Amino acid sequence: MAVDFTIDQMKSTDWGQVRDIFAEGIETGSASFETSPPSWEQWDKAHLPFCRLVARCEGCVVGWAALTPTSARPAYAGVAEASLYIANDYRRKGVGQALLSALVRESEAHGIWTLQAVVFAENAPSLALLEKLDYRVVGRRERIAKLNGAWRDTILLERRSSVVGVN
């Protein structure tokens, strides 16, 4: 069942709600190697200053998407890793697809030619959503890191822009 929401730019004042949604994702054990959300200062420093989007429903943040650089090297300035987190009560209601689609458009407006995503191998809903939005599987990273003492595999996906970096 779809819900009525809007997508706009994340503000620093959204951090409390963004952090709570991040914490919900962490608690699932299938969204991140993080075991607790970072501080605003840590999060802000790690993410690109553009392409920070939130979905709002009745004034509350119900999902967010943002980009982190994949490298500090100038040759990779157009490559970024996408993060997407949706509040528990708003999953499978179109919020994730809308946020990720908006992130693609905004990233291209900022010169990003490749988006990548790293997803736990068993996170079928996230993998299906990314593939629906033209991400392709690059490969499986076996036993890439431990979470709570257990080795985990991730799937590396990427989406190449058809409008940026095509020449």
CYANA upper distance limits for C-alpha pairs under 8 A (distance plus 0.5 A):
  1 MET  CA     92 ARG  CA      8.26
  1 MET  CA     93 LYS  CA      5.96
  2 ALA  CA     93 LYS  CA      4.98
  2 ALA  CA     94 GLY  CA      6.36
  3 VAL  CA     57 CYS  CA      8.39
  3 VAL  CA     90 TYR  CA      8.43
  3 VAL  CA     93 LYS  CA      6.75
  3 VAL  CA     94 GLY  CA      7.97
  3 VAL  CA     95 VAL  CA      8.39
  4 ASP  CA     57 CYS  CA      6.88
  5 PHE  CA     55 ALA  CA      6.74
  5 PHE  CA     56 ARG  CA      5.78
  5 PHE  CA     57 CYS  CA      4.99
  5 PHE  CA     58 GLU  CA      7.87
  5 PHE  CA     95 VAL  CA      8.25
  6 THR  CA     55 ALA  CA      6.00
  6 THR  CA     56 ARG  CA      5.76
  6 THR  CA     57 CYS  CA      7.18
  7 ILE  CA     53 LEU  CA      7.20
  7 ILE  CA     54 VAL  CA      6.09
  7 ILE  CA     55 ALA  CA      4.93
  7 ILE  CA     56 ARG  CA      6.77
  7 ILE  CA     99 LEU  CA      7.47
  7 ILE  CA    102 ALA  CA      8.43
  8 ASP  CA     53 LEU  CA      6.13
  8 ASP  CA     54 VAL  CA      6.12
  8 ASP  CA     55 ALA  CA      7.11
  8 ASP  CA     56 ARG  CA      8.30
  9 GLN  CA     51 CYS  CA      8.18
  9 GLN  CA     52 ARG  CA      6.39
  9 GLN  CA     53 LEU  CA      5.16
  9 GLN  CA     54 VAL  CA      6.60
 10 MET  CA     14 ASP  CA      6.87
 10 MET  CA     52 ARG  CA      5.86
 10 MET  CA     53 LEU  CA      5.52
 10 MET  CA     54 VAL  CA      5.92
 10 MET  CA     64 TRP  CA      8.42
 11 LYS  CA     15 TRP  CA      7.82
 12 SER  CA     40 TRP  CA      8.42
 14 ASP  CA     18 VAL  CA      6.58
 14 ASP  CA     61 VAL  CA      7.80
 15 TRP  CA     19 ARG  CA      6.25
 15 TRP  CA     40 TRP  CA      7.09
 16 GLY  CA     20 ASP  CA      6.75
 17 GLN  CA     21 ILE  CA      6.80
 17 GLN  CA     60 CYS  CA      8.26
 17 GLN  CA     61 VAL  CA      6.58
 18 VAL  CA     22 PHE  CA      6.65
 18 VAL  CA     61 VAL  CA      7.47
 18 VAL  CA     63 GLY  CA      7.81
 18 VAL  CA     64 TRP  CA      7.22
 19 ARG  CA     23 ALA  CA      6.59
 19 ARG  CA     37 PRO  CA      6.68
 19 ARG  CA     38 PRO  CA      8.44
 20 ASP  CA     24 GLU  CA      6.80
 21 ILE  CA     25 GLY  CA      6.89
 21 ILE  CA     62 VAL  CA      7.95
 21 ILE  CA     63 GLY  CA      7.43
 21 ILE  CA     85 TYR  CA      7.05
 21 ILE  CA     86 ILE  CA      6.91
 21 ILE  CA     87 ALA  CA      5.66
 21 ILE  CA     88 ASN  CA      8.31
 22 PHE  CA     26 ILE  CA      6.73
 22 PHE  CA     37 PRO  CA      6.89
 22 PHE  CA     85 TYR  CA      6.76
 23 ALA  CA     27 GLU  CA      6.64
 23 ALA  CA     36 SER  CA      6.90
 23 ALA  CA     37 PRO  CA      6.42
 24 GLU  CA     28 THR  CA      7.19
 24 GLU  CA     87 ALA  CA      7.42
 24 GLU  CA     88 ASN  CA      7.43
 25 GLY  CA     29 GLY  CA      7.84
 25 GLY  CA     30 SER  CA      7.95
 25 GLY  CA     31 ALA  CA      6.04
 25 GLY  CA     32 SER  CA      7.83
 25 GLY  CA     85 TYR  CA      7.07
 25 GLY  CA     86 ILE  CA      8.15
 25 GLY  CA     87 ALA  CA      8.32
 26 ILE  CA     30 SER  CA      7.72
 26 ILE  CA     31 ALA  CA      6.33
 26 ILE  CA     32 SER  CA      6.27
 26 ILE  CA     33 PHE  CA      8.25
 26 ILE  CA     34 GLU  CA      7.13
 26 ILE  CA     35 THR  CA      6.76
 26 ILE  CA     36 SER  CA      7.35
 26 ILE  CA     37 PRO  CA      8.41
 27 GLU  CA     35 THR  CA      8.46
 30 SER  CA    120 PHE  CA      6.53
 30 SER  CA    122 GLU  CA      7.95
 30 SER  CA    123 ASN  CA      6.65
 31 ALA  CA    119 VAL  CA      7.56
 31 ALA  CA    120 PHE  CA      7.28
 31 ALA  CA    123 ASN  CA      8.15
 32 SER  CA    120 PHE  CA      8.34
 33 PHE  CA    145 ALA  CA      8.40
 33 PHE  CA    146 LYS  CA      8.12
 33 PHE  CA    147 LEU  CA      6.28
 38 PRO  CA     42 GLN  CA      6.37
 38 PRO  CA     43 TRP  CA      6.47
 39 SER  CA     43 TRP  CA      6.66
 40 TRP  CA     44 ASP  CA      6.31
 41 GLU  CA     45 LYS  CA      6.61
 42 GLN  CA     46 ALA  CA      6.75
 43 TRP  CA     47 HIS  CA      6.85
 44 ASP  CA     48 LEU  CA      8.35
 44 ASP  CA     49 PRO  CA      8.23
 46 ALA  CA     68 THR  CA      6.77
 46 ALA  CA     69 PRO  CA      8.47
 47 HIS  CA     66 ALA  CA      7.41
 47 HIS  CA     67 LEU  CA      6.16
 47 HIS  CA     68 THR  CA      4.91
 47 HIS  CA     69 PRO  CA      7.47
 48 LEU  CA     52 ARG  CA      8.31
 48 LEU  CA     66 ALA  CA      8.09
 48 LEU  CA     67 LEU  CA      6.20
 48 LEU  CA     68 THR  CA      5.94
 48 LEU  CA     69 PRO  CA      7.06
 50 PHE  CA     67 LEU  CA      8.36
 50 PHE  CA    110 HIS  CA      8.31
 51 CYS  CA     65 ALA  CA      8.11
 51 CYS  CA     66 ALA  CA      6.05
 51 CYS  CA     67 LEU  CA      6.76
 51 CYS  CA    103 LEU  CA      6.74
 51 CYS  CA    106 GLU  CA      6.56
 51 CYS  CA    107 SER  CA      6.67
 52 ARG  CA     64 TRP  CA      7.97
 52 ARG  CA     65 ALA  CA      6.46
 52 ARG  CA     66 ALA  CA      4.97
 52 ARG  CA     67 LEU  CA      7.51
 53 LEU  CA     64 TRP  CA      6.05
 53 LEU  CA     65 ALA  CA      5.72
 53 LEU  CA     66 ALA  CA      6.77
 53 LEU  CA     99 LEU  CA      7.67
 53 LEU  CA    103 LEU  CA      7.71
 54 VAL  CA     61 VAL  CA      6.79
 54 VAL  CA     62 VAL  CA      7.89
 54 VAL  CA     63 GLY  CA      6.11
 54 VAL  CA     64 TRP  CA      4.74
 54 VAL  CA     65 ALA  CA      6.93
 54 VAL  CA     99 LEU  CA      7.84
 55 ALA  CA     61 VAL  CA      6.18
 55 ALA  CA     62 VAL  CA      6.09
 55 ALA  CA     63 GLY  CA      5.58
 55 ALA  CA     64 TRP  CA      6.64
 55 ALA  CA     95 VAL  CA      7.49
 55 ALA  CA     99 LEU  CA      7.34
 56 ARG  CA     60 CYS  CA      5.67
 56 ARG  CA     61 VAL  CA      4.97
 56 ARG  CA     62 VAL  CA      6.16
 56 ARG  CA     63 GLY  CA      7.86
 57 CYS  CA     61 VAL  CA      7.02
 57 CYS  CA     62 VAL  CA      6.98
 62 VAL  CA     86 ILE  CA      6.55
 62 VAL  CA     87 ALA  CA      5.69
 62 VAL  CA     90 TYR  CA      7.08
 63 GLY  CA     84 LEU  CA      8.00
 63 GLY  CA     85 TYR  CA      6.06
 63 GLY  CA     86 ILE  CA      4.60
 63 GLY  CA     87 ALA  CA      6.22
 63 GLY  CA     90 TYR  CA      8.40
 63 GLY  CA     95 VAL  CA      7.53
 63 GLY  CA     96 GLY  CA      7.81
 63 GLY  CA     99 LEU  CA      8.28
 64 TRP  CA     84 LEU  CA      6.32
 64 TRP  CA     85 TYR  CA      6.00
 64 TRP  CA     86 ILE  CA      7.01
 64 TRP  CA     99 LEU  CA      7.58
 65 ALA  CA     82 ALA  CA      7.53
 65 ALA  CA     83 SER  CA      5.88
 65 ALA  CA     84 LEU  CA      4.89
 65 ALA  CA     85 TYR  CA      7.03
 65 ALA  CA     99 LEU  CA      6.95
 65 ALA  CA    100 LEU  CA      7.43
 65 ALA  CA    103 LEU  CA      7.45
 66 ALA  CA     82 ALA  CA      6.40
 66 ALA  CA     83 SER  CA      5.89
 66 ALA  CA     84 LEU  CA      7.36
 66 ALA  CA    103 LEU  CA      7.98
 67 LEU  CA     80 ALA  CA      6.41
 67 LEU  CA     81 GLU  CA      5.91
 67 LEU  CA     82 ALA  CA      5.23
 67 LEU  CA     83 SER  CA      6.71
 68 THR  CA     80 ALA  CA      6.03
 68 THR  CA     81 GLU  CA      5.69
 68 THR  CA     82 ALA  CA      7.21
 68 THR  CA     83 SER  CA      8.45
 69 PRO  CA     77 ALA  CA      8.01
 69 PRO  CA     79 VAL  CA      7.17
 69 PRO  CA     80 ALA  CA      5.09
 69 PRO  CA     81 GLU  CA      6.73
 70 THR  CA     76 TYR  CA      7.80
 70 THR  CA     79 VAL  CA      6.76
 70 THR  CA     80 ALA  CA      5.74
 70 THR  CA     81 GLU  CA      6.66
 71 SER  CA     76 TYR  CA      6.60
 71 SER  CA     77 ALA  CA      7.93
 71 SER  CA     79 VAL  CA      8.43
 72 ALA  CA     76 TYR  CA      7.79
 72 ALA  CA     77 ALA  CA      7.91
 73 ARG  CA     77 ALA  CA      7.47
 77 ALA  CA    112 ILE  CA      7.93
 78 GLY  CA    111 GLY  CA      6.51
 78 GLY  CA    112 ILE  CA      4.57
 78 GLY  CA    113 TRP  CA      5.65
 78 GLY  CA    114 THR  CA      6.81
 79 VAL  CA    112 ILE  CA      6.32
 79 VAL  CA    113 TRP  CA      6.63
 79 VAL  CA    114 THR  CA      5.23
 79 VAL  CA    115 LEU  CA      6.36
 79 VAL  CA    116 GLN  CA      8.00
 80 ALA  CA    112 ILE  CA      7.60
 80 ALA  CA    114 THR  CA      7.04
 80 ALA  CA    115 LEU  CA      5.64
 80 ALA  CA    116 GLN  CA      6.71
 81 GLU  CA    115 LEU  CA      6.09
 81 GLU  CA    116 GLN  CA      5.17
 81 GLU  CA    117 ALA  CA      6.04
 81 GLU  CA    118 VAL  CA      8.40
 82 ALA  CA    115 LEU  CA      6.82
 82 ALA  CA    116 GLN  CA      6.59
 82 ALA  CA    117 ALA  CA      6.04
 83 SER  CA    117 ALA  CA      7.67
 84 LEU  CA     96 GLY  CA      7.65
 84 LEU  CA     99 LEU  CA      8.30
 84 LEU  CA    100 LEU  CA      7.70
 85 TYR  CA     96 GLY  CA      8.07
 86 ILE  CA     90 TYR  CA      6.87
 86 ILE  CA     91 ARG  CA      6.43
 86 ILE  CA     95 VAL  CA      7.78
 86 ILE  CA     96 GLY  CA      7.00
 87 ALA  CA     91 ARG  CA      7.01
 90 TYR  CA     95 VAL  CA      7.39
 91 ARG  CA     95 VAL  CA      7.49
 91 ARG  CA     96 GLY  CA      7.73
 92 ARG  CA     96 GLY  CA      8.03
 94 GLY  CA     98 ALA  CA      6.67
 95 VAL  CA     99 LEU  CA      6.58
 96 GLY  CA    100 LEU  CA      6.49
 96 GLY  CA    129 LEU  CA      8.48
 97 GLN  CA    101 SER  CA      6.48
 97 GLN  CA    129 LEU  CA      7.29
 97 GLN  CA    133 LEU  CA      8.42
 98 ALA  CA    102 ALA  CA      6.63
 99 LEU  CA    103 LEU  CA      6.56
100 LEU  CA    104 VAL  CA      6.76
100 LEU  CA    133 LEU  CA      8.50
101 SER  CA    105 ARG  CA      6.97
101 SER  CA    133 LEU  CA      7.78
102 ALA  CA    106 GLU  CA      6.60
103 LEU  CA    107 SER  CA      6.33
104 VAL  CA    108 GLU  CA      6.72
104 VAL  CA    115 LEU  CA      8.43
105 ARG  CA    109 ALA  CA      6.85
106 GLU  CA    110 HIS  CA      6.92
107 SER  CA    111 GLY  CA      6.95
107 SER  CA    112 ILE  CA      5.70
107 SER  CA    113 TRP  CA      8.42
108 GLU  CA    112 ILE  CA      5.54
108 GLU  CA    113 TRP  CA      7.04
108 GLU  CA    161 SER  CA      7.67
108 GLU  CA    163 VAL  CA      7.85
108 GLU  CA    164 VAL  CA      6.65
111 GLY  CA    164 VAL  CA      6.69
111 GLY  CA    165 GLY  CA      8.37
112 ILE  CA    161 SER  CA      8.24
112 ILE  CA    164 VAL  CA      7.22
113 TRP  CA    160 ARG  CA      6.37
113 TRP  CA    161 SER  CA      5.49
113 TRP  CA    163 VAL  CA      8.38
113 TRP  CA    164 VAL  CA      5.57
113 TRP  CA    165 GLY  CA      6.01
114 THR  CA    158 GLU  CA      7.15
114 THR  CA    159 ARG  CA      6.09
114 THR  CA    160 ARG  CA      5.10
114 THR  CA    161 SER  CA      6.58
115 LEU  CA    158 GLU  CA      5.97
115 LEU  CA    159 ARG  CA      5.61
115 LEU  CA    160 ARG  CA      7.10
116 GLN  CA    135 TYR  CA      8.39
116 GLN  CA    156 LEU  CA      7.64
116 GLN  CA    157 LEU  CA      6.00
116 GLN  CA    158 GLU  CA      4.58
116 GLN  CA    159 ARG  CA      6.74
117 ALA  CA    156 LEU  CA      6.43
117 ALA  CA    157 LEU  CA      5.66
117 ALA  CA    158 GLU  CA      6.68
118 VAL  CA    154 THR  CA      6.70
118 VAL  CA    155 ILE  CA      6.17
118 VAL  CA    156 LEU  CA      5.26
118 VAL  CA    157 LEU  CA      6.87
119 VAL  CA    123 ASN  CA      7.16
119 VAL  CA    126 SER  CA      7.67
119 VAL  CA    127 LEU  CA      7.48
119 VAL  CA    154 THR  CA      5.78
119 VAL  CA    155 ILE  CA      5.71
119 VAL  CA    156 LEU  CA      7.18
120 PHE  CA    152 ARG  CA      7.71
120 PHE  CA    153 ASP  CA      6.56
120 PHE  CA    154 THR  CA      4.82
120 PHE  CA    155 ILE  CA      6.64
121 ALA  CA    140 ARG  CA      8.21
121 ALA  CA    152 ARG  CA      8.48
121 ALA  CA    153 ASP  CA      6.18
121 ALA  CA    154 THR  CA      5.40
121 ALA  CA    155 ILE  CA      6.00
123 ASN  CA    127 LEU  CA      6.89
124 ALA  CA    128 ALA  CA      6.52
125 PRO  CA    129 LEU  CA      6.71
126 SER  CA    130 LEU  CA      6.70
127 LEU  CA    131 GLU  CA      6.68
128 ALA  CA    132 LYS  CA      6.59
129 LEU  CA    133 LEU  CA      6.99
130 LEU  CA    134 ASP  CA      7.15
130 LEU  CA    135 TYR  CA      5.81
130 LEU  CA    136 ARG  CA      8.37
130 LEU  CA    157 LEU  CA      8.46
131 GLU  CA    135 TYR  CA      5.25
131 GLU  CA    136 ARG  CA      6.54
131 GLU  CA    137 VAL  CA      8.42
134 ASP  CA    159 ARG  CA      6.54
135 TYR  CA    157 LEU  CA      6.40
135 TYR  CA    158 GLU  CA      5.52
135 TYR  CA    159 ARG  CA      4.79
135 TYR  CA    160 ARG  CA      8.13
136 ARG  CA    157 LEU  CA      5.77
136 ARG  CA    158 GLU  CA      5.98
136 ARG  CA    159 ARG  CA      6.83
137 VAL  CA    155 ILE  CA      7.49
137 VAL  CA    156 LEU  CA      6.54
137 VAL  CA    157 LEU  CA      4.85
137 VAL  CA    158 GLU  CA      7.17
138 VAL  CA    155 ILE  CA      8.08
138 VAL  CA    156 LEU  CA      5.97
138 VAL  CA    157 LEU  CA      5.69
138 VAL  CA    158 GLU  CA      7.26
139 GLY  CA    155 ILE  CA      6.37
139 GLY  CA    156 LEU  CA      5.95
139 GLY  CA    157 LEU  CA      7.70
140 ARG  CA    153 ASP  CA      7.38
140 ARG  CA    154 THR  CA      6.31
140 ARG  CA    155 ILE  CA      5.03
140 ARG  CA    156 LEU  CA      6.69
141 ARG  CA    153 ASP  CA      6.04
141 ARG  CA    154 THR  CA      5.69
141 ARG  CA    155 ILE  CA      6.61
141 ARG  CA    156 LEU  CA      7.68
142 GLU  CA    152 ARG  CA      7.51
142 GLU  CA    153 ASP  CA      5.02
142 GLU  CA    154 THR  CA      7.19
143 ARG  CA    151 TRP  CA      5.54
143 ARG  CA    152 ARG  CA      5.45
143 ARG  CA    153 ASP  CA      5.39
143 ARG  CA    154 THR  CA      8.37
144 ILE  CA    151 TRP  CA      7.57
144 ILE  CA    152 ARG  CA      6.75
144 ILE  CA    153 ASP  CA      6.36
144 ILE  CA    154 THR  CA      7.53
145 ALA  CA    151 TRP  CA      6.13
145 ALA  CA    152 ARG  CA      6.36
145 ALA  CA    153 ASP  CA      8.05
146 LYS  CA    150 ALA  CA      5.47
146 LYS  CA    151 TRP  CA      4.71
146 LYS  CA    152 ARG  CA      6.31
147 LEU  CA    151 TRP  CA      6.95
147 LEU  CA    152 ARG  CA      7.34
161 SER  CA    165 GLY  CA      7.73
161 SER  CA    166 VAL  CA      8.22
162 SER  CA    166 VAL  CA      7.03
